[in-house]
Amino acid sequence: MELWIVFSILTAALYAGSNVIDKINMSNYFKKPTFLIIMSIFFHIILAGIIFFTSKISIPSNDILIVGFLGGISWVIALSLYFKAISMDEVSKNIIVLYMSPVFVLILGTIFLNEILTLPQYIGMVLLVL
């Protein structure tokens, strides 16, 4: 098995665990997601600082910083919507809809990155969504 597949499976498993923990937190401890979003941002900043200061990363250009900032903003908005959704219903139901993201990645990748999939990859995408 190729290493990228192992990493992808581990990522999916960690996301699943994170989703369950998020639901426990939203149901039992926090009725509004604001604190969870702030804590998530805080830990991401700490992690980014550790990576920045422990590796040989140079400061990127302004264009890259702007794109990174926009990506961060979209992540915060998505996280806010996610917490709102899991506060309204079961996490298992929300995740089914959340994992429609491959469809959006396919569309956005085609538009912005000129990525073209092979027929077996399109079939795999359809099977994933079904």
C-alpha positions as CSV (number, residue, x, y, z in Angstrom):
1,M,0.0,0.0,0.0
2,E,1.3,3.4,-0.9
3,L,2.2,5.7,1.9
4,W,-0.2,8.5,0.9
5,I,-3.1,6.1,1.2
6,V,-2.0,5.3,4.8
7,F,-1.8,9.0,5.6
8,S,-5.2,9.6,4.1
9,I,-6.8,6.8,6.1
10,L,-5.1,8.0,9.3
11,T,-6.3,11.5,8.6
12,A,-9.9,10.3,8.1
13,A,-9.7,8.3,11.4
14,L,-8.4,11.3,13.3
15,Y,-11.1,13.5,11.8
16,A,-13.7,11.0,12.8
17,G,-12.5,11.0,16.4
18,S,-12.3,14.8,16.4
19,N,-15.9,15.0,15.2
20,V,-17.1,12.8,18.0
21,I,-15.1,14.9,20.6
22,D,-16.6,18.1,19.1
23,K,-20.1,16.8,19.5
24,I,-19.4,15.8,23.1
25,N,-18.1,19.2,23.8
26,M,-21.0,21.0,22.1
27,S,-23.6,18.8,23.8
28,N,-22.2,18.7,27.3
29,Y,-19.9,21.7,27.9
30,F,-20.4,24.5,25.4
31,K,-23.7,25.6,24.0
32,K,-22.1,28.2,21.7
33,P,-19.2,27.3,19.5
34,T,-17.3,30.5,20.1
35,F,-14.9,29.1,22.7
36,L,-14.2,26.0,20.7
37,I,-13.4,28.1,17.6
38,I,-11.1,30.4,19.6
39,M,-9.3,27.4,21.2
40,S,-8.9,25.8,17.8
41,I,-7.4,29.0,16.3
42,F,-5.1,29.4,19.4
43,F,-3.7,25.8,19.0
44,H,-3.2,26.3,15.3
45,I,-1.2,29.4,16.0
46,I,0.9,27.6,18.5
47,L,1.5,24.7,16.1
48,A,2.4,27.1,13.3
49,G,4.8,28.9,15.6
50,I,6.5,25.6,16.6
51,I,6.8,24.6,12.9
52,F,8.1,28.0,11.9
53,F,10.8,28.2,14.6
54,T,11.9,24.5,14.4
55,S,12.2,24.2,10.7
56,K,14.0,26.0,7.9
57,I,11.0,28.0,6.6
58,S,11.5,31.4,5.1
59,I,8.9,34.1,5.3
60,P,6.7,33.8,2.2
61,S,5.8,36.6,-0.2
62,N,2.8,38.9,0.3
63,D,0.8,37.0,-2.3
64,I,1.3,33.7,-0.5
65,L,0.5,35.4,2.8
66,I,-2.8,36.8,1.4
67,V,-3.8,33.4,0.0
68,G,-3.0,31.7,3.3
69,F,-5.0,34.4,5.2
70,L,-8.0,33.8,2.9
71,G,-7.7,30.1,3.4
72,G,-7.6,30.7,7.2
73,I,-10.7,32.9,7.0
74,S,-12.6,30.2,5.0
75,W,-11.5,27.6,7.5
76,V,-12.9,29.7,10.4
77,I,-16.2,30.3,8.6
78,A,-16.5,26.5,7.8
79,L,-15.6,25.6,11.4
80,S,-18.3,28.0,12.7
81,L,-20.9,26.5,10.4
82,Y,-19.8,23.0,11.3
83,F,-20.2,23.7,15.1
84,K,-23.6,25.3,14.4
85,A,-24.7,22.2,12.5
86,I,-23.6,19.7,15.1
87,S,-25.3,21.7,17.8
88,M,-28.6,21.3,15.9
89,D,-28.4,17.5,15.2
90,E,-26.5,14.3,15.5
91,V,-22.9,14.4,14.4
92,S,-23.3,11.2,12.4
93,K,-26.0,12.8,10.3
94,N,-24.0,16.0,9.8
95,I,-20.9,14.2,8.8
96,I,-22.7,12.5,5.9
97,V,-23.3,16.0,4.4
98,L,-19.9,17.3,5.5
99,Y,-18.2,14.6,3.5
100,M,-19.7,16.0,0.3
101,S,-16.5,18.0,0.2
102,P,-14.9,15.7,-2.4
103,V,-17.5,16.8,-4.8
104,F,-16.6,20.5,-4.2
105,V,-12.9,19.6,-4.3
106,L,-13.4,18.0,-7.7
107,I,-15.3,21.0,-9.0
108,L,-12.9,23.6,-7.6
109,G,-9.8,21.6,-8.6
110,T,-11.1,21.4,-12.2
111,I,-11.8,25.1,-12.3
112,F,-8.8,26.6,-10.5
113,L,-6.1,23.9,-10.8
114,N,-7.0,22.5,-14.2
115,E,-7.0,19.0,-12.7
116,I,-8.6,16.3,-14.8
117,L,-9.4,12.9,-13.4
118,T,-9.4,9.6,-15.2
119,L,-12.6,7.6,-15.7
120,P,-11.8,5.2,-12.8
121,Q,-11.2,8.2,-10.5
122,Y,-14.6,9.7,-11.5
123,I,-16.2,6.3,-10.9
124,G,-14.5,6.2,-7.5
125,M,-15.8,9.7,-6.7
126,V,-19.3,8.6,-7.5
127,L,-19.0,5.5,-5.4
128,L,-17.7,7.7,-2.5
129,V,-20.6,10.0,-2.7
130,L,-23.2,7.2,-2.9
